[in-house]
Amino acid sequence: MNNSNFKILFSAFTFFFTIFFKWEGLDPTLLGWSNNALILGFLCINYKCLQMLKSPYYKWINVFAILWVALIMYSAYMNEGLSYDLPFWDTINNDVNFITKSSLGIKRTAYFSLKIILFILYFEYQNIFNRRENILFLNYLFTFFLLYVILSDINAFLYDAEGIEYKTGTKFYVCYLNIMLIAIYMMKFNNTVLVKKQKMFVNLIILITFLLSIKTKCTTMVIGTLIFYYLVSKLRNRESLYNPKIYLTLLFIFSILFFLIIELILSISVVQYVIVDILKEDLTLTGRVGIYARLGQVLNESPIYGFGWGNSHVATLMYDVGTNAQNGLLNMFIEIGFLGCLFYLTMLYHMIKYSAKNKTSFPVLCFIYMMLILSCIEIIYTNYFTAMITLLILYIPNSISNEKSRNYNRSSFA
């Protein structure tokens, strides 16, 4: 393996391990040291990517990424030491005990911010100077993801978790991993028209994800899997996904309008039938309706810069809401306020706009829009989601050379 290949291998592993890898039972201190060492190594071998901070071509992506990072760092600083003692009944001692829920802190926020900025700059640098190596990066990334997803799925199928936690995370994350695997796999093949073996692999993972959603009782991803399948295989007007204005419009519909008219929606008999008789859920959406009703005070408490990235679980517990807002946009508003949401969504806006020049980003867009639709009842703006949107920047060579002759409205499964 030559030096160039090793750098790509190391970079792909760092991207995978420091953002996506989780495994319950591993020493968190050792895991933290490993993450820090990998990021330091990544910076040492890819230091030239820092020059992209001056790139006029990626100016607006970088400007709003830096503004967002500055905001979440400030929010973390202002909320350093934020904690809440959560009471619980100790069945062994027959007494009330407390679990302390603490904020992530400025150090962990800084590490996360550094990773995202470095990966953005790295992908930009690769696009300009080492474009041919991007496919190799995706090949390595896919290999790491595949091995991890196999272990994760085996654990989820065989292990009867108490609640929603598995070795690799919550039941939601276990299912999301499969969809992210498909997105990375499809990116490798420029995704326009998959050959038979590629279609078989994608359909197999989609089927596994659907069955996994049922096994883990993750109703959200039963719906999410169907949405993703429709987007990657049945959607006719693919170009619409590359319009960032459509993303923002749908974000308003699913995260704001849905929140405002949820009770009206739940009063519709057809909706009640689907929820109760088909999905076997209750009309409170597993308590979400009550959560939405109690969100007002926490939303008004720190509206400019929020309670800190990743700290919604502390803030919502403090105000007796629950463990989070159960709504993607409102949860992000609680964490980083109006300014943070503005910077983040503007950064995403420019990433989607840029991705229109690179049709291989389509499966990542399908993941993003699937999560957008699910945002009406789930939190979506997380560390791994933020890492996934950076892949919109990654340019695959030869994906546009024959663009005029390709039919992008054609289903890749056709």
BAZA-203531 format. One record per residue (C-alpha): z, y negated, x. Coordinates in steps of 0.5 Angstrom, whole numbers, padded with zeros to 4 digits, always signed. Example, Ala and Ser with C-alpha at 12.3 -4.5 7.8 and 13.67 -1.06 7.14 Angstrom:
+0016+0009+0025
+0014+0002+0027
% end
This chain:
+0000+0000+0000
-0002-0007+0003
+0002-0013+0003
-0002-0016-0003
-0001-0010-0007
+0007-0010-0005
+0008-0017-0007
+0005-0015-0014
+0009-0009-0015
+0015-0013-0013
+0013-0019-0018
+0012-0014-0024
+0018-0010-0023
+0022-0017-0022
+0019-0019-0029
+0021-0013-0032
+0028-0011-0029
+0031-0018-0030
+0029-0020-0037
+0028-0014-0041
+0032-0008-0037
+0039-0006-0041
+0043+0000-0040
+0050+0000-0043
+0055+0003-0038
+0052+0000-0032
+0056-0004-0028
+0055-0011-0030
+0057-0014-0024
+0052-0010-0020
+0047-0011-0025
+0048-0019-0024
+0048-0018-0016
+0041-0014-0017
+0038-0019-0021
+0040-0025-0017
+0037-0021-0011
+0031-0020-0014
+0030-0027-0016
+0031-0029-0009
+0026-0024-0006
+0021-0026-0012
+0022-0034-0010
+0021-0032-0002
+0015-0028-0003
+0012-0033-0008
+0014-0040-0006
+0007-0042-0006
+0007-0042-0014
+0012-0048-0014
+0006-0052-0012
+0004-0051-0019
+0009-0056-0021
+0004-0061-0019
-0002-0058-0023
-0006-0063-0028
-0009-0057-0031
-0002-0054-0033
+0001-0061-0034
+0004-0060-0041
+0006-0053-0041
+0010-0055-0035
+0013-0062-0037
+0015-0059-0043
+0018-0053-0040
+0022-0057-0035
+0024-0061-0041
+0027-0055-0045
+0030-0053-0038
+0034-0059-0037
+0036-0059-0044
+0039-0052-0044
+0042-0054-0038
+0045-0060-0041
+0047-0056-0047
+0051-0051-0043
+0054-0056-0039
+0057-0059-0045
+0059-0053-0048
+0062-0050-0042
+0068-0046-0044
+0067-0045-0051
+0070-0039-0054
+0073-0036-0060
+0078-0031-0061
+0075-0026-0067
+0081-0022-0070
+0080-0015-0072
+0085-0010-0074
+0088-0005-0069
+0088+0002-0073
+0092+0005-0067
+0098+0000-0067
+0097-0002-0074
+0097-0009-0072
+0092-0015-0071
+0089-0016-0065
+0083-0021-0062
+0077-0020-0058
+0075-0027-0055
+0067-0029-0055
+0065-0033-0050
+0059-0038-0048
+0054-0036-0043
+0056-0041-0039
+0052-0046-0034
+0051-0041-0029
+0048-0035-0033
+0044-0041-0037
+0041-0043-0030
+0039-0036-0028
+0035-0035-0034
+0032-0042-0033
+0030-0041-0026
+0027-0034-0028
+0023-0037-0034
+0020-0043-0030
+0019-0039-0024
+0015-0034-0028
+0011-0039-0031
+0009-0042-0025
+0007-0035-0022
+0002-0034-0027
-0001-0041-0026
-0001-0040-0019
-0004-0033-0020
-0010-0035-0025
-0012-0040-0020
-0012-0037-0013
-0011-0029-0014
-0014-0028-0021
-0017-0021-0020
-0009-0019-0018
-0007-0020-0025
-0010-0013-0028
-0006-0010-0022
+0000-0014-0025
-0001-0011-0032
-0002-0004-0029
+0005-0004-0026
+0009-0008-0031
+0006-0003-0036
+0008+0003-0032
+0015+0000-0032
+0015-0001-0039
+0013+0006-0041
+0018+0009-0037
+0024+0005-0040
+0021+0006-0047
+0021+0013-0047
+0028+0013-0045
+0030+0008-0050
+0026+0012-0055
+0029+0019-0054
+0036+0016-0054
+0035+0012-0060
+0032+0019-0064
+0038+0023-0061
+0044+0019-0061
+0047+0017-0067
+0050+0010-0066
+0056+0007-0069
+0053+0001-0072
+0047-0002-0069
+0048-0001-0061
+0044+0004-0057
+0044+0005-0049
+0038+0000-0049
+0041-0005-0054
+0041-0006-0061
+0036-0002-0066
+0032-0009-0067
+0031-0009-0059
+0030-0002-0059
+0024-0002-0064
+0021-0009-0061
+0021-0005-0054
+0015-0001-0057
+0011-0007-0060
+0012-0010-0053
+0009-0004-0050
+0003-0004-0054
+0002-0011-0053
+0002-0010-0045
-0002-0004-0046
-0008-0008-0050
-0008-0014-0045
-0010-0009-0040
-0017-0007-0043
-0019-0014-0046
-0017-0011-0053
-0023-0013-0056
-0026-0006-0058
-0021+0000-0055
-0024+0006-0054
-0022+0013-0057
-0017+0015-0052
-0014+0007-0052
-0014+0007-0060
-0010+0014-0060
-0005+0011-0056
-0004+0005-0059
-0003+0009-0066
+0001+0014-0063
+0006+0008-0061
+0006+0005-0068
+0007+0011-0071
+0013+0012-0067
+0016+0005-0068
+0015+0006-0075
+0019+0013-0075
+0024+0010-0070
+0025+0004-0075
+0027+0009-0081
+0031+0013-0076
+0035+0007-0074
+0035+0004-0081
+0032-0002-0078
+0029-0004-0085
+0026-0011-0081
+0022-0007-0076
+0019-0002-0082
+0016-0009-0084
+0015-0011-0077
+0011-0005-0075
+0007-0006-0081
+0005-0013-0080
+0004-0012-0073
-0001-0006-0074
-0005-0011-0079
-0005-0016-0074
-0008-0012-0069
-0013-0007-0073
-0014-0011-0079
-0014-0018-0079
-0021-0021-0079
-0020-0028-0077
-0017-0027-0070
-0019-0034-0068
-0014-0037-0073
-0008-0034-0069
-0010-0038-0063
-0009-0045-0067
-0002-0047-0065
-0002-0052-0072
-0003-0045-0076
+0003-0043-0072
+0008-0049-0073
+0005-0049-0081
+0007-0041-0081
+0014-0043-0078
+0016-0048-0083
+0014-0043-0089
+0018-0037-0086
+0024-0041-0083
+0025-0047-0087
+0021-0046-0094
+0024-0039-0094
+0031-0041-0093
+0031-0047-0098
+0028-0042-0104
+0031-0036-0102
+0035-0035-0109
+0029-0037-0113
+0025-0031-0109
+0030-0026-0110
+0030-0028-0117
+0023-0025-0118
+0023-0018-0121
+0018-0015-0116
+0021-0018-0110
+0028-0014-0113
+0024-0008-0114
+0021-0008-0107
+0028-0009-0104
+0033-0005-0108
+0028+0001-0110
+0023+0001-0104
+0027-0001-0098
+0034+0001-0101
+0037-0006-0099
+0042-0010-0103
+0040-0017-0106
+0044-0021-0101
+0039-0018-0096
+0045-0015-0092
+0050-0021-0093
+0044-0026-0091
+0044-0030-0097
+0052-0031-0096
+0051-0033-0089
+0045-0038-0091
+0050-0041-0096
+0055-0043-0090
+0050-0045-0085
+0051-0053-0087
+0057-0055-0083
+0055-0051-0076
+0048-0054-0077
+0051-0061-0077
+0056-0060-0072
+0052-0061-0066
+0045-0063-0068
+0042-0066-0062
+0043-0061-0056
+0047-0055-0060
+0052-0051-0057
+0048-0048-0052
+0043-0043-0051
+0045-0036-0053
+0052-0038-0056
+0050-0038-0063
+0055-0032-0064
+0061-0036-0062
+0059-0042-0066
+0057-0038-0072
+0064-0034-0072
+0068-0041-0071
+0065-0043-0077
+0066-0037-0081
+0058-0036-0082
+0057-0029-0078
+0055-0027-0071
+0049-0031-0072
+0044-0035-0077
+0040-0029-0079
+0034-0034-0079
+0030-0036-0072
+0029-0043-0072
+0036-0045-0075
+0039-0040-0070
+0035-0044-0064
+0037-0051-0068
+0045-0048-0067
+0044-0047-0060
+0040-0052-0057
+0039-0057-0063
+0033-0062-0065
+0031-0064-0058
+0031-0057-0055
+0027-0054-0061
+0022-0060-0060
+0021-0058-0053
+0021-0051-0054
+0016-0051-0059
+0012-0056-0056
+0012-0052-0050
+0010-0046-0054
+0004-0050-0058
+0001-0051-0051
+0001-0044-0049
-0002-0042-0055
-0007-0047-0054
-0008-0045-0047
-0009-0038-0049
-0015-0039-0053
-0019-0039-0047
-0016-0032-0045
-0018-0027-0051
-0014-0022-0047
-0008-0026-0050
-0009-0023-0057
-0004-0017-0057
+0001-0022-0055
+0000-0027-0060
+0000-0021-0065
+0007-0020-0063
+0009-0027-0063
+0006-0028-0070
+0010-0021-0072
+0016-0024-0070
+0015-0031-0073
+0014-0027-0080
+0021-0024-0079
+0024-0030-0077
+0026-0031-0084
+0031-0026-0084
+0032-0025-0076
+0033-0029-0070
+0027-0029-0065
+0028-0034-0060
+0031-0030-0055
+0031-0029-0047
+0026-0023-0048
+0021-0027-0053
+0021-0033-0048
+0019-0028-0043
+0013-0025-0047
+0010-0032-0049
+0009-0033-0042
+0004-0028-0042
+0000-0032-0046
-0001-0036-0039
-0004-0030-0035
-0011-0030-0035
-0015-0023-0034
-0022-0024-0030
-0028-0022-0034
-0025-0023-0041
-0029-0029-0042
-0036-0028-0038
-0039-0024-0044
-0035-0028-0050
-0041-0031-0053
-0044-0024-0054
-0037-0021-0057
-0035-0021-0064
-0028-0023-0064
-0027-0022-0072
-0029-0015-0071
-0023-0010-0071
-0021-0007-0064
-0019-0001-0068
-0026-0001-0072
% end
